[in-house]
Amino acid sequence: MDSALRYVVTAELPSAEVQGEYLRWLREGHAQAVVDGGAAQAEIVILDGEGWQVATSYTFASRAAFARYEADVAPTLRADGVATFVEGHGVRFSRTLGE
């Protein structure tokens, strides 16, 4: 039986300015697009510590729901993030999954 799955994307940002741009991008559409693509909810957390890091946590109802998101929605959303922040600003992303 599937249980809820947490998908966390952590962004390591090069400056406070880029962090602000990234937060705007998340809040003005990207996080909602992931929810529209199958996540039950999204939560944005500005992490404490050195440098500028933001973790965005998405909850999916099941691994099957996440698999559908990854197959159908994620490629386009990830390409946008890479073009805007990796190629444009040198942001590094990491992704983790857990129940």
ChimeraX attribute file (.defattr): number of C-alpha atoms within 10 A of each C-alpha:
attribute: neighborCount
match mode: 1-to-1
recipient: residues
	/A:1	4
	/A:2	10
	/A:3	11
	/A:4	16
	/A:5	20
	/A:6	20
	/A:7	19
	/A:8	19
	/A:9	15
	/A:10	20
	/A:11	22
	/A:12	18
	/A:13	22
	/A:14	15
	/A:15	13
	/A:16	12
	/A:17	10
	/A:18	18
	/A:19	20
	/A:20	13
	/A:21	13
	/A:22	20
	/A:23	17
	/A:24	12
	/A:25	15
	/A:26	18
	/A:27	12
	/A:28	11
	/A:29	11
	/A:30	18
	/A:31	22
	/A:32	15
	/A:33	16
	/A:34	21
	/A:35	17
	/A:36	13
	/A:37	18
	/A:38	22
	/A:39	23
	/A:40	16
	/A:41	16
	/A:42	19
	/A:43	11
	/A:44	17
	/A:45	12
	/A:46	14
	/A:47	14
	/A:48	9
	/A:49	7
	/A:50	6
	/A:51	12
	/A:52	18
	/A:53	21
	/A:54	19
	/A:55	18
	/A:56	18
	/A:57	21
	/A:58	22
	/A:59	23
	/A:60	24
	/A:61	16
	/A:62	18
	/A:63	18
	/A:64	14
	/A:65	18
	/A:66	24
	/A:67	14
	/A:68	13
	/A:69	19
	/A:70	16
	/A:71	10
	/A:72	12
	/A:73	17
	/A:74	17
	/A:75	11
	/A:76	11
	/A:77	15
	/A:78	13
	/A:79	12
	/A:80	13
	/A:81	18
	/A:82	16
	/A:83	11
	/A:84	16
	/A:85	20
	/A:86	16
	/A:87	11
	/A:88	11
	/A:89	14
	/A:90	14
	/A:91	20
	/A:92	15
	/A:93	17
	/A:94	10
	/A:95	12
	/A:96	10
	/A:97	14
	/A:98	10
	/A:99	12
